[in-house]
């Protein structure tokens, strides 16, 4: 096997082990292979190894790579394309055309533009709401670093979700978050646990919406994320190595 195929097997083994610790079937976890900066040849190798979910941080890269792979594999290749990075206003039209799932909706303004453009094409885009549980200034997302105790944070989030939920073309499917990097597990784990608890609270607040999916966990912390309820993990370096 190639290094990518071998790495993929090792990541799957770690997923299965974490799922077993959490008492969950590993089939409930979607591995999104983060292919940022990697050329199409690498994606083809990943496809040959069995990967079917590819994630891009930059929407322009997704829009470039998707047609190239479809030209070689056909439009029925079974690939799901995940836009895992936030969007700027001028990029929403590209996401509306090329993304299958959007992991990083962080503003009502972006949702409004995306909805208008999805409406033009008649598409529906499953969308995670990005939330900032850690409170880090470098992180995007709706501010919920003290949601359990701060009524204003909860009210602002409810208001945003109420507006987004009424927008055609956008289908809320859960929450996405990122934990701080290079910190001890005792700091990482509560971020994922509190995200799951927030999703449970939101499900009770919005029973007609779907907050069952959690996009959280990357190469360094995806096992912790799975133990805390992640349904989607975004892994790049553990599969492909350090980026070029």
N, C-alpha and C positions, 0 to 999 in steps of 0.2 A: 504494500500500500504506500501511497505517497504520504508526505508529512501531513497534508491537510486531512486526508482520510483517517490517518492514525490519530490526529488531534481530535477529530470529530468523534471517533469512538471513545476516546478518553473523556471528552466533555459529556457524552451521553451516559457514560458510566457514573460520572459525578452527579448528573441529574437524577439518575435512578437511585443513587444512594441517598441523596437529599430528600427525594420524594418518599422513600421508604421511612426515613426518620420522621417525616411529617405525617406518615400514615396516609399518603396520597398515591394514586397511580401516576406513573411518569407520563402516561398518555394525556394527562390534563395540562401538561406544560408544553408550550410552543417555544422552540429554540429559534430565535431570529439571528441569523448569521450577519454580523455587521461588516459590510464590504466597502466601507468608506475608503477611497483612494486606490482600491485594488482594481486592476484591469479586468476586462471581460474574460480573459483566459483563465484567471484565477476563479472567477465565478463558475465557469464551465467545469473546472476541476471539482469545485465544491458541489456542483449539481451531480456530477458523476459519483461523488461519494454519498449522495443521498439527501443533500440539503435542498429544501424547497421554499424556505422563508428567508428572503434577503432584505436587509435593512440598510438604508442610506441616511446619513446625517444631512446631506445637502440635496435638495430636490433636483437641482440641475444634473447631478450625477445620476440620480435615479432615472430621469428623463432621457439621458444619453444611453444608459446601459440597458434599459428594458427593451427598446427596439432591437438593439444589437443581439441580445440573447434570443429574442423571439424570432429573429431572422435565421438563427442557427438551430433553435430547438422547436420552433413553431409556436403559435399563440396558445396552444393547449398543453404547454409544458408542465403545468401544475404549480408554477412558481407564484407565490404571493409576495408582493412588493410592499414593504413597510417604510413609510417616511417617519423616521424616529427623531429627527431634529425639528426645532421650531421653524416657523415660516415667517418671512417678512411679507408685508402687504402685497408687494409686486410679484410674489411667488405663488400666491394661492391658486392662480389659474393653472399653473403647471401641476400642482398637487391634485387639483380637480380632474385633470386629464390622465395622470400617470400613476398615482398612488392607489393601492388597494386598501391599506389601513394607515391611519394617521395617529401617531403616538404622542403628539406634543402640542395639543391645542392649549395655548396659554393666555388667550385674550378673546374677549367677546368681539372685538373689532375684526380679528382674523376669522372668527367663526362666521360673521356676517358676510364678509367677502367670499369666503369659501362656499357658503350656502348659495349665494347668488350664482356663482359659477357652476356649481354642481347642478343647480336647477336648469341651467341652460342645456346641459348634456343629459339630464334625466338620471344622473347617477346618484347612488347613496354611498357615503363613505363612513365605515365604522371608525370611530374616533375616541381616543383616550384623552381625558382632561389631564394636563400636566399640572401637578401640584408641588409646591415648595414646602415640604414638611421640616426640612433641616434648618430653614431660616437663613441659609447662606446667600449673601448678596450676589454671588456669581451664578446662582441657579435661576433658571426661568420658572414660570409657573404661577398659578394662583397662590397667594400668600396664605398659608394655613399652619404656620409654625407653632401656633398656640391655640389651635382650633377647639380643643377640649374645654378651654377656660375663657376664650375670647368670643363673646357673643357677636361682636362686630365682624370678626372674620367669618363666622358661620353665616351671618346674614348676607354678607357680600358674596359669599360662595353660592348660597341659595339663589340669590338674585341673578347671578351670572348663569347658573345652570338652568333656571327657569327660562331665561331668554334663549339660551342655546338649544334647549330641548324643543322649542317651538320653531326652530329653523329647518326648512325643508333640506333634505340631502345629507344632513349630519345625523348620524346615529351614535349616540353616546354608548360606549361599551365598557367603560371602566376608568380607572385612574392610572396615571404613570408618575413615577417619581425617581429621583436619583439620590443616593446616599452620599455623604462626604467621602472623598478619596483618601486613601492612606491613613486611616484612623482605626482604632481598635474595634473589635466586634461589638463591644458594649455600647458604642456610639452608633454603629451601623444598624444593628438589629432593631432598636426602637423606631428608627425611621420607617422601616418596612412594616413593622407591627402597627404603628400608628396610621400608616396609609391604609392597611387592611381594615382597621377599626373605623377610619373615616369613611371608607367605601360602604361598610355595613350601616353606618349612621345615615349616609346619603340614600342607601337603598330604602330605608324606612321612611325617609323624608320624601322620596320620589319613587313610589312603588311602581309607577308605569314606565320608569326608565331602567336601564340595565347597568349595574355597577359590579357585575360579577367577575370582571376580568381585571387583573393587576399586572401592568407592565413595569417590572422593577427587577434590578439585578443585572450586573455586567460581569466581565471576566473575573474580577477580584472578589465579588460578593454574591454571585448568583446562587450559591448553595444556601446561604443565609436567607436570601430572598425567597427561595422555594420553601424553605422551612416556615417562612412567615406568610405564605399564601400566594406567591407570584404564579401567574398563569402564562406570562410571556417574559422571557429573559433575552437580553440583547448582548450577544457575545461576539467579539471580534478577535482580540489578541490571542485568546486560548485556542482558536481554530487556525488563524492565518499567520500568527506571529506578529512581531512589531510592524507597524505600518511603514510603508516605503516613504 
